[in-house]
Amino acid sequence: MEPFEINLDGKLLNVILNEDGSYLIHDSNAKLGTLIPEVNDLGVQWTTLDQLTPDYVRQIGELIEEHDL
């Protein structure tokens, strides 16, 4: 999959799919973090090991899901 952009509150974020299924998120060439989708009975739950708030991770994850539809 080619890298793509998502718009979160007027801020363009670059999204790159890694080979392991995680997503690398950049903001103007600065790495924000890596998001990991975990599929379970509740649907897709987005997690990260980086210093991002759970709400911010959820919002980015939802935009990635919308793009992938």
N, C-alpha and C positions, 0 to 999 in steps of 0.2 A: 504494500500500500504506500502510495506517495504521501509525503508530509502534507499537512493541511493546517488551515487557520481556523480558530474559533473566536468569537467575540463575546467576551464576558464583561458586562457593564461598560461597554465602550472601549475596552482594552483588547487588542489583538494578541492572541497567544498562539504560538506555533506548536503543533503536535506531531510527534514522530513515533510511529509504531516500532517497538523493538522486536527482535526475533523471539523473545520469550513471552510475548503477548502483553508486556507492560507498555506504557506510553510515557515518553519523555516530553516534558512541557517546558517551553522557552518563552521568555518575555523579552523582546528586543535583544536577542542573542545571549541573554543571561538565563542560566538554567534555574527554573523554579523548583522542579522536582520530578519524580517519576511516580506515576499513578499505576496501581495494580488492580485490575478488575477481578473480583472473586464472585463467581456465579454460585448461588445457593437457592434454597426454596423461596427466598424473598426477592429473587431477581439478581441483579448485579449490584454488588457492594464494592465501592471504591475505597482503596486504602493507599497509604504511602508511608515510607520510612523517613521522609523529609519533614522539614519544619513548616508544614502547611496545616491550616485549621481544617478540621473535619468537614465543616460547612463549605469551605472553598474547594476542597477535594470533591465533594458531592456535586457541586455546581459544575465544575470542569468535567467530571465524569458524565453528567447528564448531557452536556453539549457534545461530548465525544460520541455517546450513544445516538444522539439525534443525527450526527453527521454520518454515522455508519448505517443508518436505515436506508 
